[in-house]
Amino acid sequence: MEHSGNKRSNPLREKIRQLVEHKYFQPFIISIILLNGVIIVAESYITGNDVLLALDTIIVWIFVVELALKMIGLGVRGYFSEKWNIFDFLIVAASLIFYNTPLVSVLRLIRVLRLIRMIPAIPALRRIIDSLMRSVPALTGILGLSALIFSIYAIIGTTFFRDVLDYEFFGSFHTSLFTLMQVVTFESWASQVARPVIAEIPWAWVYFISFIVVAALVILNLVVAVILDYLGHDEEELKQKQMDRLFEENKELKKDLEEIKQILLEKNK
């Protein structure tokens, strides 16, 4: 009764809440974010265009109005209880704070960051990012193993290959790490790095092949496996919740049937 009384005493807030939860509200915001992206791309070809600047200003204020409507409709506490809403708030606040800044690079950065609002706006993207964030603790061990393997191979490469190629490849520890990053991405690694070294040091093929097998095929696949595992957790949790809900409903149904059965037996007596 108290809850319904609060609703009657705040009809405007209830209407705003219904507005922000309307099925067409979020698609409208997504279309505005896409329009913002089109404007950013257009500004890279046409700088200082008054129409584009005016549209950018309108978009900023649409985001401000959206923010205000959500805070009114959901309540300040309800709005900030969702972490993605905090992210939206920071992006919109930064857009307002730096809107008239003389630092053009900062202004462009804020405009580009507004495109990231597409992530919380689309549930599928939000689930992917949430799964990635949850997988970070599980990935720390794999990342530590990767750093160890890269360091070992970088030291070996610096020790044996520094006089074979130019300094930029294996001349020092950090240049060897960068070269190994090139090898693990398969970017011109054979023609530019491996073959010149193997021509001078025949056993070097063992070094490169073993590194590719361990780093590129094993470690990277482990990372992908962990991420995919966490992506599947959401579906499993949703199925488990549905099963628990069905189980509770089944228990209630059995209880009601038992009560009806008892009533019928008493009447028959």
N, C-alpha and C positions, 0 to 999 in steps of 0.2 A: 504493500500500500504506500509505503514511504517513497519507493522508487517511482511509482506512477505519479505521485504528487509532485516529485521533482521534475518529472517530464512536463506536467501541466504548468508548472511555474516557470519553465524555460522553453516555451514553444519555439522561439527563434533558434536557440541552440540545437534543438531536436531537428528542425528543418535543415539547418546547416550540416548536421551530422548525416542526415539522409542524402544530402547533396554530394558530400565528399565520398560517401559509400555507394553512390549510384554507379551502375554498370558502365555508363558512358563517361564518367568523370575521369577515370584513369586513362582510357584511350585518348581523350582530349589532351591531357597533359603530355602523353607520349608523342602525340602529333606536334605539340609545341616544341618539345625537345628535338624532334627531327627537323623542324623548321629552323631551330637555332643552329643545328649542324649545317644545314644548307646555307644559312647566312654566313657562318664562319668560313665555309669553303668559298663562297662568292667574294668575301672580303679579301681572300688571298689573291684574287684576280683584279678586283676593283677596290682599291684602298681609298678610304675617306668618302665613300658614297653616302649622301645624306639619307637616301631611302633605306639603305641597309642599317645605318646607325639608328634611324627612327624605329625600324622593326626590332632591332636589338633592345632598345629602351622599352618598347612595349612588352617584349618577352620577359625582360627582367621584372617588370611590374606584375605580369601575369603570375610569375613564380611567387612573388611576394603575396599576392592575393590568395593564391593556392595555399601558401604557408599559413596565412592568417585564418583562412576558412578551416583548415585542419585543426589548428590549435583551439579555435572556438568550438568546433563541432565535437572533437574528441577530448577536449580539455587539455590543459597544459601538461598535467601529469600523464594522462593517457597518450598524448602525442610523443613525449620524450621517453616513454617506456619502451618504444620501438627504436632499436639502434639505427636502423636505416633512416628513420625520421631525423635523428640527430645529424646524420651525414647530410641529408637534404638541407637542414637548417644551416649548417656551416657553409655549404656551397652558396646558398642564396644570400646569407649574411656577407660573405666575402664579395659577392657580386655587387652588393650595395656599397660596401665600404670602399672598394677600389674602383667604383664606376667612373669617377672623374679624376682618377690618378694620372699624373703626368708620365708615369712609367708605362709606356706602351706594351712592353714585354709582359709585365705583370697583368695588365688588363687582358691581353690575348690569352695568357695562361688561365685566368679565371673563366674566360669564355669557353675555352676548350674543356675545363673541368666541369662545366655545366652539362656537357654531354654525358658525363659519368652518371648523371641522375637517371639515365636509361636503365641502369642496373637495378636500383630499388623499384623502379616503375614496372618492370616486367618480372613476374614471379619466377619464371624459369631461370632467368639470369641470376636472380637473387639466391635461388637454391644452390646454383653452381658455386657462387662466391662463398656462401655459408659453408658448403662442404669443403671448399679449399681451405677456409680458415680453420675448420675443425681438424683437417688433416695435417696441419703444420706441426703439432707435437709428434705425430708419428713419422713425419718426414725428417725431423732433426737428426735421427740416427743415420738415415740414408745420406743426408747432406754432409754429415760429419765424415762418413765413409768415403764419399766422393772427394771431399777436400783432402783426405789422407792419400787417396790413390793419385789424384792430380799432383800433389806435392812430391810423392815418391817418383813418379814419372818425369816431373819437371827437373828434379835433381839429377836423375839418370841422364836425361837429355842434355842438360847443361854440362855435365861431366864429360860425356863422350862425343857430343856433336857440336860443341861451340866453335871448333876450328874448321868445321866442314861447310856450314852455311854462314850467311851474314849474321851480324850481331842481333838483328831484329828477330831472328827465329829462336836460336838457342844460346844467345850470348850471355844471358843472366837468368836468374830464377823467375822473375816476373815476365820476361819475354818468352821463356819456355812455357809458362802457364798460358799465355795468350796464344801461342802456337798450338798447344794442346786443345784449347777451345776451338781453334780452326779445324783441327783434325777431327774432333768429336762431332762437329757439325757437317763433316764431309765436304767442306768448301775448299776445293782445289788442293786437298791435302796430299793426294798422290803425286801430281805433277809438280807442285811447288815445294813440297816439304819432303815426302817420303822417298821418292825416286832419286833426287840428288844425293840424299844421305846414303841410301842403299848402294848407289854407284861407288861411293868411297868406302863405306863400311858394310860389307855384305850381310852381316848378322843383324843389321838394324831392322830388317823386316819383322823379326820376332818382337822387337820393341813396339812397332806401330800396330801390328796385328793384335798382339795381346792387349794393348791399350784400347783399341777399338772394341774388342770383344767385351772387355771388362767394363769400360766406361760408357760406351755408346749403347751396347746391346743389353747388358745386365743392369747397370745402375739406372739408366733412364727408364727401362721397362719396369723396374721396381717402383720408381716414382709414379709412373702411370698407373700401376696396379693399386698402389695405396690410394691415389686420388679416386679411381673408379670405385674402389671399395667403399669409400666415404660417400660417394655420390649415390650408391645403392642403399646407404643407411636410411636416408629420408623415406624412401618407398617402404622399407621394412618397418620403420617406426609408424608410418601411416597405416600400414596393414595391421600392425599389432594393435594400434588404437581402435581400428574398426572392429577387430576381433574381440577386444575387451568390451567395446560398447555392445556388440551383439550378444556377448556372454551375459552382460548385466541385464540386457533386455529379456533374454531368455529366462534368467532367474526370476525376474519380475513377472513374466508371463506364467511360469510354473507356479509361482506363489498365488497369482490371481486364480489360476485354475484349481488349485487346492482349496482356496476359500470358497469358490463356487461349488466345488464338489461337497464340501462340508455343509454348505447351506442347503443343497439339494437333499443330502442325507438326513438332515434335521427335519426338513419338511416332510419327507417320506415317513419318518417315524411318527 
